[in-house]
Amino acid sequence: MDEKKIVIIGGTSGIGLAMAGVLSERKDVHVTVLGRNSSKLDKIQHVTFEKFDINKDNISILQKHLDADALIITAGIGRLAEFSTFTDCEIEKVINTNCTSILKIIRLFYPRLQNKKPFYCCVISSITGLLASPLYSVYSASKAALCKFIEGVNVELKMTESANIITNIAPGHLDGTSFEGKETNVERLIPLANKFIAAIESRQELYIPKYRECYQAVLARYHENPLNFGTESYTYKSNTARINKTPLIKVGYLSGTFDLFHVGHLNLLKRAKQYCDYLVVGVHKDASHKGKITFIPFEERMRIVGSIDVVDRVIESLPEDKDVYDQIIKYDYLFVGSDYKGTERFNRYEEYFKDKGVQIIYFPYTQGTSSTKLRLALDAIVKFAEK
C-alpha cells in the first residue's frame, strides 16, 4: 500500500498540533507540518517539519506538496478587543492569515479537488463566522468570508461532479489551544482531534463541535434576534478578563534618503523586517539635512523603496522620527544606524519612548557599497570627463 501524505498548515500548536500527533500514529501515513516554529513537535514522531509563514512566504513554495492525499489548514489568529484598538496593518494581517492566504493555498491545490481521484481538504474556521461576534469583529469578518467561500466552492465542485469537497470545521472556544496567547495542552485536545479527523474522512461539509449540546441553541438565538444576541454577547465578553488591548502585530519604522539605491539599502530593509511583521519606511524629500544633494528624484526613490517585497508601506519622512509615531503610525521598533547611538537626538528619543513600549534597534555599520562611495565614484567620473 502506498504511503498516504498529509500536509497540515499551522500544525505547530493548538488543534493542528493535536491532529498531527493523532495522524502520525497511523501506519502508512506521513505527516508534514508547516509552520513558524517546531519547538512543540519534538514529542511527536514520524512528522516532518517545514518552516512556513503564511503571511511572509510565497504560497508557490507549497507546489512540492501537490501530490498530498490530504490538506488540513488550521492557521488562524484573533484578538478579543474593541475595533477602535486595531490598526490598519493588524486588520490586514488578520484578514490575510484567516482568509486571503487560505484562499490562495486552496487555489493552488484546487486541481486536486477537481480531480476524480480522492483528495481530502479541511479548513478550521470558527463559529464566529456563522454569527455576529462583537469584540471579535475583525476575526469574525475574516472567518465569515472564509465560511462563505467554502460554501460556494463546494457547490461549484458538486456541479462538476467531483467527489471531493472542502470540510469546514467551525468550532467555538476550544479548551487547550494556544488561541489568545494560552499554552497548548495536546492531551486535552486529542479527543477533539479524533472527531475533527472523523469529520474530514466522512466528507462532512460543515462540522460544528458541540452542536447539539450548545451551538444549535446559540445559532437559533442569533437568527431569532441578532441585535439582542449581540448585545448579550458584548456584555458577557466585556465582563471577562479576556479583553486584549495589545495588537497582535509588531510594526517597525526606519527612515532614509535611499538615493542611488544599492545592496546595502536592501540588506538594511531585510534586516529590519526580521524584527517586525509590518515595516514602514520613511523616505526623505532630499538630503539637505546632511548638506548633500540627491541624484534620484523623490518620487522615484519612493517607488523604488515601495517595490521591495519586505517593505509594507512607504511614506514621506518627517523631520523627527518621533513625529511619525505621534502623527502617522504607532510603531514598536525604530531602526537606525549605530553611529546615532549616544547622540543628543537619540538620547531624547530613548527618553521619549521608554514608557511607550518602543524599542530602538541600532544596526552596526557594515562595510560594503554605500551612497557616499557611489557619489565619490560619480564625482570622479564627472571630473575625468571634464578634463
Short mmCIF file of the C-alpha atoms (twelve columns), coordinates in Angstrom:
data_MODEL
# 
_entry.id   MODEL 
# 
loop_
_atom_site.group_PDB 
_atom_site.id 
_atom_site.type_symbol 
_atom_site.label_atom_id 
_atom_site.label_alt_id 
_atom_site.label_comp_id 
_atom_site.label_asym_id 
_atom_site.label_seq_id 
_atom_site.Cartn_x 
_atom_site.Cartn_y 
_atom_site.Cartn_z 
_atom_site.pdbx_PDB_model_num 
ATOM 1   C CA . MET A 1   0.000   0.000  0.000   1 
ATOM 2   C CA . ASP A 2   1.320   3.453  -0.898  1 
ATOM 3   C CA . GLU A 3   2.111   5.797  1.940   1 
ATOM 4   C CA . LYS A 4   -0.536  8.490  2.416   1 
ATOM 5   C CA . LYS A 5   0.808   12.019 2.527   1 
ATOM 6   C CA . ILE A 6   -0.915  14.549 4.773   1 
ATOM 7   C CA . VAL A 7   0.004   18.235 4.878   1 
ATOM 8   C CA . ILE A 8   -1.024  20.361 7.866   1 
ATOM 9   C CA . ILE A 9   -0.527  24.115 7.602   1 
ATOM 10  C CA . GLY A 10  -0.468  25.720 11.029  1 
ATOM 11  C CA . GLY A 11  0.064   22.418 12.824  1 
ATOM 12  C CA . THR A 12  2.746   23.618 15.228  1 
ATOM 13  C CA . SER A 13  0.320   24.468 18.030  1 
ATOM 14  C CA . GLY A 14  -3.277  24.054 19.179  1 
ATOM 15  C CA . ILE A 15  -5.689  21.711 17.431  1 
ATOM 16  C CA . GLY A 16  -3.400  21.416 14.401  1 
ATOM 17  C CA . LEU A 17  -0.632  20.035 16.624  1 
ATOM 18  C CA . ALA A 18  -3.047  17.546 18.194  1 
ATOM 19  C CA . MET A 19  -4.262  16.386 14.762  1 
ATOM 20  C CA . ALA A 20  -0.668  15.959 13.615  1 
ATOM 21  C CA . GLY A 21  0.004   13.781 16.646  1 
ATOM 22  C CA . VAL A 22  -3.046  11.571 16.076  1 
ATOM 23  C CA . LEU A 23  -2.415  11.139 12.343  1 
ATOM 24  C CA . SER A 24  1.314   10.431 12.792  1 
ATOM 25  C CA . GLU A 25  0.484   7.326  14.830  1 
ATOM 26  C CA . ARG A 26  -1.242  5.692  11.859  1 
ATOM 27  C CA . LYS A 27  0.614   3.186  9.741   1 
ATOM 28  C CA . ASP A 28  1.355   4.073  6.118   1 
ATOM 29  C CA . VAL A 29  0.828   7.788  6.822   1 
ATOM 30  C CA . HIS A 30  3.416   10.537 6.581   1 
ATOM 31  C CA . VAL A 31  2.567   13.917 8.078   1 
ATOM 32  C CA . THR A 32  4.275   17.143 7.044   1 
ATOM 33  C CA . VAL A 33  3.629   20.116 9.303   1 
ATOM 34  C CA . LEU A 34  4.253   23.622 8.019   1 
ATOM 35  C CA . GLY A 35  4.517   26.490 10.468  1 
ATOM 36  C CA . ARG A 36  6.743   29.081 12.047  1 
ATOM 37  C CA . ASN A 37  8.155   27.116 14.991  1 
ATOM 38  C CA . SER A 38  8.899   23.432 15.519  1 
ATOM 39  C CA . SER A 39  9.505   23.549 19.291  1 
ATOM 40  C CA . LYS A 40  6.236   21.792 20.173  1 
ATOM 41  C CA . LEU A 41  6.766   19.000 17.608  1 
ATOM 42  C CA . ASP A 42  9.669   17.426 19.493  1 
ATOM 43  C CA . LYS A 43  7.446   14.887 21.250  1 
ATOM 44  C CA . ILE A 44  5.719   13.761 18.052  1 
ATOM 45  C CA . GLN A 45  7.432   11.081 15.992  1 
ATOM 46  C CA . HIS A 46  7.114   10.423 12.263  1 
ATOM 47  C CA . VAL A 47  6.407   14.078 11.460  1 
ATOM 48  C CA . THR A 48  8.368   16.253 9.055   1 
ATOM 49  C CA . PHE A 49  8.546   19.974 9.836   1 
ATOM 50  C CA . GLU A 50  8.985   22.708 7.233   1 
ATOM 51  C CA . LYS A 51  9.281   26.343 8.178   1 
ATOM 52  C CA . PHE A 52  6.484   28.370 6.599   1 
ATOM 53  C CA . ASP A 53  4.967   31.726 7.473   1 
ATOM 54  C CA . ILE A 54  1.545   32.151 5.899   1 
ATOM 55  C CA . ASN A 55  1.977   35.940 5.915   1 
ATOM 56  C CA . LYS A 56  5.530   36.241 4.649   1 
ATOM 57  C CA . ASP A 57  6.356   33.254 2.449   1 
ATOM 58  C CA . ASN A 58  5.294   32.829 -1.148  1 
ATOM 59  C CA . ILE A 59  2.441   30.335 -1.498  1 
ATOM 60  C CA . SER A 60  4.148   28.827 -4.554  1 
ATOM 61  C CA . ILE A 61  6.658   27.019 -2.320  1 
ATOM 62  C CA . LEU A 62  3.806   24.631 -1.466  1 
ATOM 63  C CA . GLN A 63  3.831   23.280 -5.013  1 
ATOM 64  C CA . LYS A 64  6.095   20.426 -3.941  1 
ATOM 65  C CA . HIS A 65  3.208   19.127 -1.815  1 
ATOM 66  C CA . LEU A 66  0.637   18.963 -4.611  1 
ATOM 67  C CA . ASP A 67  0.883   15.173 -4.535  1 
ATOM 68  C CA . ALA A 68  -0.510  15.088 -0.982  1 
ATOM 69  C CA . ASP A 69  -3.567  12.982 -0.247  1 
ATOM 70  C CA . ALA A 70  -4.933  15.443 2.308   1 
ATOM 71  C CA . LEU A 71  -4.564  19.133 3.087   1 
ATOM 72  C CA . ILE A 72  -5.536  20.482 6.516   1 
ATOM 73  C CA . ILE A 73  -5.331  24.217 7.233   1 
ATOM 74  C CA . THR A 74  -5.533  25.214 10.881  1 
ATOM 75  C CA . ALA A 75  -3.706  28.562 10.782  1 
ATOM 76  C CA . GLY A 76  -5.539  31.484 12.338  1 
ATOM 77  C CA . ILE A 77  -5.149  34.491 14.631  1 
ATOM 78  C CA . GLY A 78  -7.547  36.721 16.513  1 
ATOM 79  C CA . ARG A 79  -7.841  39.187 19.355  1 
ATOM 80  C CA . LEU A 80  -10.799 39.931 21.632  1 
ATOM 81  C CA . ALA A 81  -10.888 43.739 21.624  1 
ATOM 82  C CA . GLU A 82  -12.768 46.858 20.630  1 
ATOM 83  C CA . PHE A 83  -12.469 47.572 16.923  1 
ATOM 84  C CA . SER A 84  -11.075 51.034 17.765  1 
ATOM 85  C CA . THR A 85  -7.866  49.414 19.076  1 
ATOM 86  C CA . PHE A 86  -6.984  47.860 15.707  1 
ATOM 87  C CA . THR A 87  -4.516  49.466 13.338  1 
ATOM 88  C CA . ASP A 88  -4.781  49.140 9.563   1 
ATOM 89  C CA . CYS A 89  -1.822  46.767 9.443   1 
ATOM 90  C CA . GLU A 90  -3.277  44.472 12.119  1 
ATOM 91  C CA . ILE A 91  -6.566  44.302 10.219  1 
ATOM 92  C CA . GLU A 92  -4.623  43.335 7.095   1 
ATOM 93  C CA . LYS A 93  -2.725  40.618 8.958   1 
ATOM 94  C CA . VAL A 94  -5.867  39.069 10.492  1 
ATOM 95  C CA . ILE A 95  -7.716  39.067 7.161   1 
ATOM 96  C CA . ASN A 96  -4.685  37.684 5.332   1 
ATOM 97  C CA . THR A 97  -3.949  34.945 7.879   1 
ATOM 98  C CA . ASN A 98  -7.538  33.810 8.334   1 
ATOM 99  C CA . CYS A 99  -8.849  34.245 4.820   1 
ATOM 100 C CA . THR A 100 -6.822  35.624 1.894   1 
ATOM 101 C CA . SER A 101 -3.804  33.321 2.235   1 
ATOM 102 C CA . ILE A 102 -6.060  30.304 2.766   1 
ATOM 103 C CA . LEU A 103 -7.958  31.081 -0.449  1 
ATOM 104 C CA . LYS A 104 -4.635  31.290 -2.309  1 
ATOM 105 C CA . ILE A 105 -3.489  27.954 -0.880  1 
ATOM 106 C CA . ILE A 106 -6.734  26.270 -1.874  1 
ATOM 107 C CA . ARG A 107 -6.444  27.826 -5.342  1 
ATOM 108 C CA . LEU A 108 -3.041  26.171 -5.650  1 
ATOM 109 C CA . PHE A 109 -4.484  22.775 -4.638  1 
ATOM 110 C CA . TYR A 110 -7.783  23.269 -6.480  1 
ATOM 111 C CA . PRO A 111 -6.936  20.933 -9.404  1 
ATOM 112 C CA . ARG A 112 -6.639  18.176 -6.788  1 
ATOM 113 C CA . LEU A 113 -10.144 18.973 -5.539  1 
ATOM 114 C CA . GLN A 114 -11.495 18.934 -9.087  1 
ATOM 115 C CA . ASN A 115 -9.807  15.631 -9.879  1 
ATOM 116 C CA . LYS A 116 -11.754 12.364 -9.711  1 
ATOM 117 C CA . LYS A 117 -9.013  10.914 -7.505  1 
ATOM 118 C CA . PRO A 118 -9.921  11.171 -3.787  1 
ATOM 119 C CA . PHE A 119 -8.435  14.202 -2.075  1 
ATOM 120 C CA . TYR A 120 -9.313  15.373 1.416   1 
ATOM 121 C CA . CYS A 121 -9.293  19.060 2.273   1 
ATOM 122 C CA . CYS A 122 -10.209 20.703 5.567   1 
ATOM 123 C CA . VAL A 123 -10.154 24.253 6.856   1 
ATOM 124 C CA . ILE A 124 -10.633 25.191 10.501  1 
ATOM 125 C CA . SER A 125 -12.853 28.269 10.532  1 
ATOM 126 C CA . SER A 126 -14.878 29.366 13.579  1 
ATOM 127 C CA . ILE A 127 -18.399 29.549 14.928  1 
ATOM 128 C CA . THR A 128 -17.898 33.337 14.786  1 
ATOM 129 C CA . GLY A 129 -18.005 33.008 11.010  1 
ATOM 130 C CA . LEU A 130 -21.623 31.898 11.292  1 
ATOM 131 C CA . LEU A 131 -22.879 34.696 13.538  1 
ATOM 132 C CA . ALA A 132 -22.052 38.265 14.542  1 
ATOM 133 C CA . SER A 133 -19.488 38.429 17.320  1 
ATOM 134 C CA . PRO A 134 -18.908 41.847 18.906  1 
ATOM 135 C CA . LEU A 135 -15.375 42.384 20.244  1 
ATOM 136 C CA . TYR A 136 -14.311 39.754 17.716  1 
ATOM 137 C CA . SER A 137 -15.454 41.897 14.796  1 
ATOM 138 C CA . VAL A 138 -12.280 41.639 12.683  1 
ATOM 139 C CA . TYR A 139 -11.731 37.961 13.448  1 
ATOM 140 C CA . SER A 140 -15.420 37.225 12.808  1 
ATOM 141 C CA . ALA A 141 -15.340 39.095 9.490   1 
ATOM 142 C CA . SER A 142 -12.358 37.055 8.278   1 
ATOM 143 C CA . LYS A 143 -13.963 33.766 9.311   1 
ATOM 144 C CA . ALA A 144 -17.343 34.709 7.802   1 
ATOM 145 C CA . ALA A 145 -15.664 35.354 4.446   1 
ATOM 146 C CA . LEU A 146 -13.908 32.001 4.737   1 
ATOM 147 C CA . CYS A 147 -17.123 30.134 5.556   1 
ATOM 148 C CA . LYS A 148 -18.993 31.644 2.605   1 
ATOM 149 C CA . PHE A 149 -16.079 30.886 0.304   1 
ATOM 150 C CA . ILE A 150 -16.102 27.209 1.310   1 
ATOM 151 C CA . GLU A 151 -19.883 27.022 0.946   1 
ATOM 152 C CA . GLY A 152 -19.753 28.496 -2.552  1 
ATOM 153 C CA . VAL A 153 -16.805 26.440 -3.786  1 
ATOM 154 C CA . ASN A 154 -18.391 23.203 -2.543  1 
ATOM 155 C CA . VAL A 155 -21.386 23.924 -4.775  1 
ATOM 156 C CA . GLU A 156 -19.051 24.504 -7.734  1 
ATOM 157 C CA . LEU A 157 -17.306 21.187 -7.037  1 
ATOM 158 C CA . LYS A 158 -20.637 19.356 -6.906  1 
ATOM 159 C CA . MET A 159 -21.668 20.871 -10.225 1 
ATOM 160 C CA . THR A 160 -18.515 19.469 -11.834 1 
ATOM 161 C CA . GLU A 161 -19.373 16.082 -10.347 1 
ATOM 162 C CA . SER A 162 -16.206 15.990 -8.278  1 
ATOM 163 C CA . ALA A 163 -16.278 13.586 -5.356  1 
ATOM 164 C CA . ASN A 164 -14.125 15.975 -3.319  1 
ATOM 165 C CA . ILE A 165 -15.210 18.814 -1.057  1 
ATOM 166 C CA . ILE A 166 -13.713 21.181 1.491   1 
ATOM 167 C CA . THR A 167 -14.696 20.248 5.036   1 
ATOM 168 C CA . ASN A 168 -15.430 23.358 7.071   1 
ATOM 169 C CA . ILE A 169 -14.885 22.784 10.796  1 
ATOM 170 C CA . ALA A 170 -16.351 25.712 12.732  1 
ATOM 171 C CA . PRO A 171 -15.573 25.356 16.430  1 
ATOM 172 C CA . GLY A 172 -16.378 27.692 19.275  1 
ATOM 173 C CA . HIS A 173 -13.984 28.019 22.206  1 
ATOM 174 C CA . LEU A 174 -11.504 25.136 22.247  1 
ATOM 175 C CA . ASP A 175 -10.141 24.409 25.684  1 
ATOM 176 C CA . GLY A 176 -6.465  23.507 25.451  1 
ATOM 177 C CA . THR A 177 -5.474  25.597 22.426  1 
ATOM 178 C CA . SER A 178 -2.914  28.375 22.252  1 
ATOM 179 C CA . PHE A 179 -5.532  30.835 20.993  1 
ATOM 180 C CA . GLU A 180 -5.498  34.192 22.831  1 
ATOM 181 C CA . GLY A 181 -1.927  33.554 23.975  1 
ATOM 182 C CA . LYS A 182 -2.571  30.449 26.087  1 
ATOM 183 C CA . GLU A 183 -0.368  27.358 26.173  1 
ATOM 184 C CA . THR A 184 -1.314  24.346 24.073  1 
ATOM 185 C CA . ASN A 185 -2.421  21.248 26.025  1 
ATOM 186 C CA . VAL A 186 -2.273  18.485 23.429  1 
ATOM 187 C CA . GLU A 187 -3.644  15.765 25.718  1 
ATOM 188 C CA . ARG A 188 -6.856  17.691 26.271  1 
ATOM 189 C CA . LEU A 189 -7.235  18.244 22.529  1 
ATOM 190 C CA . ILE A 190 -6.735  14.655 21.336  1 
ATOM 191 C CA . PRO A 191 -10.415 13.573 21.711  1 
ATOM 192 C CA . LEU A 192 -11.475 16.615 19.694  1 
ATOM 193 C CA . ALA A 193 -8.741  15.990 17.130  1 
ATOM 194 C CA . ASN A 194 -10.141 12.499 16.574  1 
ATOM 195 C CA . LYS A 195 -13.608 13.974 15.967  1 
ATOM 196 C CA . PHE A 196 -12.215 16.502 13.505  1 
ATOM 197 C CA . ILE A 197 -10.407 13.773 11.580  1 
ATOM 198 C CA . ALA A 198 -13.584 11.653 11.501  1 
ATOM 199 C CA . ALA A 199 -15.499 14.615 10.036  1 
ATOM 200 C CA . ILE A 200 -12.871 15.005 7.310   1 
ATOM 201 C CA . GLU A 201 -12.836 11.319 6.418   1 
ATOM 202 C CA . SER A 202 -16.645 11.180 6.249   1 
ATOM 203 C CA . ARG A 203 -16.561 14.252 3.971   1 
ATOM 204 C CA . GLN A 204 -18.835 16.393 6.110   1 
ATOM 205 C CA . GLU A 205 -19.300 19.816 4.540   1 
ATOM 206 C CA . LEU A 206 -19.795 21.580 7.882   1 
ATOM 207 C CA . TYR A 207 -18.898 20.228 11.288  1 
ATOM 208 C CA . ILE A 208 -19.632 22.263 14.413  1 
ATOM 209 C CA . PRO A 209 -18.240 20.671 17.586  1 
ATOM 210 C CA . LYS A 210 -20.772 20.542 20.462  1 
ATOM 211 C CA . TYR A 211 -23.528 21.494 18.045  1 
ATOM 212 C CA . ARG A 212 -26.397 19.692 19.791  1 
ATOM 213 C CA . GLU A 213 -25.121 20.371 23.301  1 
ATOM 214 C CA . CYS A 214 -24.546 24.076 22.791  1 
ATOM 215 C CA . TYR A 215 -24.315 25.756 19.410  1 
ATOM 216 C CA . GLN A 216 -27.640 24.687 17.933  1 
ATOM 217 C CA . ALA A 217 -29.366 26.850 20.568  1 
ATOM 218 C CA . VAL A 218 -26.779 29.624 20.197  1 
ATOM 219 C CA . LEU A 219 -27.331 29.887 16.432  1 
ATOM 220 C CA . ALA A 220 -31.120 29.783 16.918  1 
ATOM 221 C CA . ARG A 221 -30.952 32.706 19.373  1 
ATOM 222 C CA . TYR A 222 -28.758 34.638 16.974  1 
ATOM 223 C CA . HIS A 223 -31.080 34.180 13.979  1 
ATOM 224 C CA . GLU A 224 -34.152 34.984 16.078  1 
ATOM 225 C CA . ASN A 225 -32.834 38.392 17.160  1 
ATOM 226 C CA . PRO A 226 -29.287 39.323 16.062  1 
ATOM 227 C CA . LEU A 227 -29.289 42.654 17.915  1 
ATOM 228 C CA . ASN A 228 -30.292 41.188 21.265  1 
ATOM 229 C CA . PHE A 229 -27.864 38.330 20.798  1 
ATOM 230 C CA . GLY A 230 -25.032 40.751 20.000  1 
ATOM 231 C CA . THR A 231 -25.819 42.949 22.995  1 
ATOM 232 C CA . GLU A 232 -25.774 39.983 25.362  1 
ATOM 233 C CA . SER A 233 -22.567 38.689 23.779  1 
ATOM 234 C CA . TYR A 234 -20.870 42.066 24.158  1 
ATOM 235 C CA . THR A 235 -21.875 42.344 27.816  1 
ATOM 236 C CA . TYR A 236 -20.685 38.825 28.604  1 
ATOM 237 C CA . LYS A 237 -17.301 39.281 26.936  1 
ATOM 238 C CA . SER A 238 -16.770 42.708 28.480  1 
ATOM 239 C CA . ASN A 239 -17.103 41.204 31.949  1 
ATOM 240 C CA . THR A 240 -14.362 38.645 31.351  1 
ATOM 241 C CA . ALA A 241 -10.624 39.115 31.692  1 
ATOM 242 C CA . ARG A 242 -10.040 38.120 28.063  1 
ATOM 243 C CA . ILE A 243 -10.037 41.637 26.567  1 
ATOM 244 C CA . ASN A 244 -6.666  42.166 24.913  1 
ATOM 245 C CA . LYS A 245 -5.615  45.728 24.118  1 
ATOM 246 C CA . THR A 246 -2.207  44.689 22.776  1 
ATOM 247 C CA . PRO A 247 -2.068  44.417 18.954  1 
ATOM 248 C CA . LEU A 248 -1.032  41.065 17.500  1 
ATOM 249 C CA . ILE A 249 1.291   42.743 15.045  1 
ATOM 250 C CA . LYS A 250 4.693   44.366 15.529  1 
ATOM 251 C CA . VAL A 251 5.351   47.479 13.451  1 
ATOM 252 C CA . GLY A 252 8.814   48.718 12.568  1 
ATOM 253 C CA . TYR A 253 9.914   52.084 11.195  1 
ATOM 254 C CA . LEU A 254 13.086  53.402 9.632   1 
ATOM 255 C CA . SER A 255 13.860  56.424 7.525   1 
ATOM 256 C CA . GLY A 256 16.474  57.339 4.978   1 
ATOM 257 C CA . THR A 257 17.208  59.170 1.767   1 
ATOM 258 C CA . PHE A 258 17.734  55.967 -0.270  1 
ATOM 259 C CA . ASP A 259 19.484  57.844 -3.042  1 
ATOM 260 C CA . LEU A 260 21.418  55.697 -5.519  1 
ATOM 261 C CA . PHE A 261 19.705  52.596 -4.092  1 
ATOM 262 C CA . HIS A 262 22.199  49.758 -3.588  1 
ATOM 263 C CA . VAL A 263 22.578  46.370 -1.912  1 
ATOM 264 C CA . GLY A 264 23.405  47.993 1.421   1 
ATOM 265 C CA . HIS A 265 19.949  49.583 1.451   1 
ATOM 266 C CA . LEU A 266 18.381  46.237 0.537   1 
ATOM 267 C CA . ASN A 267 20.180  44.425 3.346   1 
ATOM 268 C CA . LEU A 268 19.122  47.115 5.819   1 
ATOM 269 C CA . LEU A 269 15.459  46.731 4.888   1 
ATOM 270 C CA . LYS A 270 15.612  42.937 5.029   1 
ATOM 271 C CA . ARG A 271 17.296  43.032 8.409   1 
ATOM 272 C CA . ALA A 272 14.668  45.398 9.792   1 
ATOM 273 C CA . LYS A 273 11.832  43.165 8.549   1 
ATOM 274 C CA . GLN A 274 13.230  40.260 10.567  1 
ATOM 275 C CA . TYR A 275 12.184  42.134 13.712  1 
ATOM 276 C CA . CYS A 276 8.658   43.075 12.723  1 
ATOM 277 C CA . ASP A 277 5.510   41.980 10.908  1 
ATOM 278 C CA . TYR A 278 4.888   45.295 9.184   1 
ATOM 279 C CA . LEU A 279 7.695   47.563 8.008   1 
ATOM 280 C CA . VAL A 280 7.080   51.240 7.328   1 
ATOM 281 C CA . VAL A 281 9.830   53.192 5.583   1 
ATOM 282 C CA . GLY A 282 10.086  56.960 5.558   1 
ATOM 283 C CA . VAL A 283 11.874  58.487 2.568   1 
ATOM 284 C CA . HIS A 284 13.466  61.921 2.978   1 
ATOM 285 C CA . LYS A 285 12.379  64.575 0.484   1 
ATOM 286 C CA . ASP A 286 16.019  65.494 -0.044  1 
ATOM 287 C CA . ALA A 287 19.413  65.229 1.655   1 
ATOM 288 C CA . SER A 288 19.680  68.846 2.773   1 
ATOM 289 C CA . HIS A 289 19.831  67.771 6.434   1 
ATOM 290 C CA . LYS A 290 23.213  66.244 5.574   1 
ATOM 291 C CA . GLY A 291 24.308  69.128 3.358   1 
ATOM 292 C CA . LYS A 292 24.113  66.958 0.252   1 
ATOM 293 C CA . ILE A 293 22.136  66.841 -2.973  1 
ATOM 294 C CA . THR A 294 20.197  63.856 -4.277  1 
ATOM 295 C CA . PHE A 295 20.639  62.378 -7.734  1 
ATOM 296 C CA . ILE A 296 17.346  60.464 -7.907  1 
ATOM 297 C CA . PRO A 297 14.039  62.433 -7.708  1 
ATOM 298 C CA . PHE A 298 11.993  61.947 -4.537  1 
ATOM 299 C CA . GLU A 299 9.014   60.296 -6.283  1 
ATOM 300 C CA . GLU A 300 11.291  57.753 -7.957  1 
ATOM 301 C CA . ARG A 301 13.029  56.931 -4.681  1 
ATOM 302 C CA . MET A 302 9.584   56.365 -3.099  1 
ATOM 303 C CA . ARG A 303 8.688   53.963 -5.921  1 
ATOM 304 C CA . ILE A 304 11.985  52.089 -5.665  1 
ATOM 305 C CA . VAL A 305 11.667  51.548 -1.905  1 
ATOM 306 C CA . GLY A 306 7.987   50.629 -2.256  1 
ATOM 307 C CA . SER A 307 8.817   47.916 -4.770  1 
ATOM 308 C CA . ILE A 308 10.932  45.979 -2.254  1 
ATOM 309 C CA . ASP A 309 8.975   42.941 -1.051  1 
ATOM 310 C CA . VAL A 310 9.871   43.365 2.645   1 
ATOM 311 C CA . VAL A 311 8.505   46.932 2.706   1 
ATOM 312 C CA . ASP A 312 4.811   47.145 3.590   1 
ATOM 313 C CA . ARG A 313 4.295   50.906 3.433   1 
ATOM 314 C CA . VAL A 314 6.266   53.913 2.218   1 
ATOM 315 C CA . ILE A 315 5.698   57.439 3.491   1 
ATOM 316 C CA . GLU A 316 7.388   60.793 3.222   1 
ATOM 317 C CA . SER A 317 9.508   61.078 6.323   1 
ATOM 318 C CA . LEU A 318 9.046   63.818 8.896   1 
ATOM 319 C CA . PRO A 319 11.895  65.867 10.393  1 
ATOM 320 C CA . GLU A 320 11.610  63.904 13.644  1 
ATOM 321 C CA . ASP A 321 11.054  60.117 13.742  1 
ATOM 322 C CA . LYS A 322 9.010   60.529 16.908  1 
ATOM 323 C CA . ASP A 323 6.594   62.741 14.944  1 
ATOM 324 C CA . VAL A 324 5.866   59.775 12.680  1 
ATOM 325 C CA . TYR A 325 4.923   57.824 15.818  1 
ATOM 326 C CA . ASP A 326 2.664   60.637 17.047  1 
ATOM 327 C CA . GLN A 327 1.094   61.663 13.748  1 
ATOM 328 C CA . ILE A 328 1.158   58.750 11.282  1 
ATOM 329 C CA . ILE A 329 1.610   55.272 12.766  1 
ATOM 330 C CA . LYS A 330 2.340   53.789 16.183  1 
ATOM 331 C CA . TYR A 331 5.385   51.568 15.775  1 
ATOM 332 C CA . ASP A 332 7.081   49.089 18.102  1 
ATOM 333 C CA . TYR A 333 10.596  49.307 16.681  1 
ATOM 334 C CA . LEU A 334 12.638  52.259 15.439  1 
ATOM 335 C CA . PHE A 335 15.640  51.191 13.357  1 
ATOM 336 C CA . VAL A 336 18.730  53.334 12.921  1 
ATOM 337 C CA . GLY A 337 22.487  53.007 12.388  1 
ATOM 338 C CA . SER A 338 24.711  52.512 15.428  1 
ATOM 339 C CA . ASP A 339 26.510  55.783 14.667  1 
ATOM 340 C CA . TYR A 340 23.420  57.606 16.016  1 
ATOM 341 C CA . LYS A 341 23.599  55.944 19.422  1 
ATOM 342 C CA . GLY A 342 24.527  58.452 22.119  1 
ATOM 343 C CA . THR A 343 23.670  61.491 20.010  1 
ATOM 344 C CA . GLU A 344 21.548  64.249 21.502  1 
ATOM 345 C CA . ARG A 345 18.682  63.389 19.171  1 
ATOM 346 C CA . PHE A 346 18.529  59.703 20.023  1 
ATOM 347 C CA . ASN A 347 19.102  60.295 23.711  1 
ATOM 348 C CA . ARG A 348 15.893  62.360 23.510  1 
ATOM 349 C CA . TYR A 349 14.154  59.543 21.635  1 
ATOM 350 C CA . GLU A 350 15.175  56.946 24.214  1 
ATOM 351 C CA . GLU A 351 13.726  59.115 26.952  1 
ATOM 352 C CA . TYR A 352 10.567  59.830 24.948  1 
ATOM 353 C CA . PHE A 353 9.877   56.202 24.047  1 
ATOM 354 C CA . LYS A 354 10.790  54.481 27.319  1 
ATOM 355 C CA . ASP A 355 7.180   54.435 28.586  1 
ATOM 356 C CA . LYS A 356 5.637   53.751 25.176  1 
ATOM 357 C CA . GLY A 357 6.923   50.238 24.547  1 
ATOM 358 C CA . VAL A 358 9.065   51.316 21.584  1 
ATOM 359 C CA . GLN A 359 12.456  49.661 21.217  1 
ATOM 360 C CA . ILE A 360 15.203  51.454 19.323  1 
ATOM 361 C CA . ILE A 361 17.347  48.987 17.355  1 
ATOM 362 C CA . TYR A 362 20.811  50.247 16.484  1 
ATOM 363 C CA . PHE A 363 22.218  48.410 13.461  1 
ATOM 364 C CA . PRO A 364 26.023  48.302 13.308  1 
ATOM 365 C CA . TYR A 365 27.612  49.868 10.259  1 
ATOM 366 C CA . THR A 366 28.757  47.245 7.761   1 
ATOM 367 C CA . GLN A 367 31.498  47.574 5.188   1 
ATOM 368 C CA . GLY A 368 30.428  47.484 1.556   1 
ATOM 369 C CA . THR A 369 28.686  49.609 -1.003  1 
ATOM 370 C CA . SER A 370 27.400  52.947 0.286   1 
ATOM 371 C CA . SER A 371 25.773  56.008 -1.239  1 
ATOM 372 C CA . THR A 372 28.793  58.056 -0.192  1 
ATOM 373 C CA . LYS A 373 31.142  55.774 -2.125  1 
ATOM 374 C CA . LEU A 374 28.869  55.892 -5.150  1 
ATOM 375 C CA . ARG A 375 28.777  59.703 -5.004  1 
ATOM 376 C CA . LEU A 376 32.574  59.840 -4.827  1 
ATOM 377 C CA . ALA A 377 32.796  57.482 -7.796  1 
ATOM 378 C CA . LEU A 378 30.343  59.600 -9.785  1 
ATOM 379 C CA . ASP A 379 32.241  62.780 -8.891  1 
ATOM 380 C CA . ALA A 380 35.463  61.184 -10.094 1 
ATOM 381 C CA . ILE A 381 33.819  60.173 -13.369 1 
ATOM 382 C CA . VAL A 382 32.458  63.688 -13.893 1 
ATOM 383 C CA . LYS A 383 35.829  65.285 -13.153 1 
ATOM 384 C CA . PHE A 384 37.568  62.880 -15.515 1 
ATOM 385 C CA . ALA A 385 35.033  63.649 -18.267 1 
ATOM 386 C CA . GLU A 386 35.573  67.372 -17.821 1 
ATOM 387 C CA . LYS A 387 39.300  67.102 -18.439 1 
# 
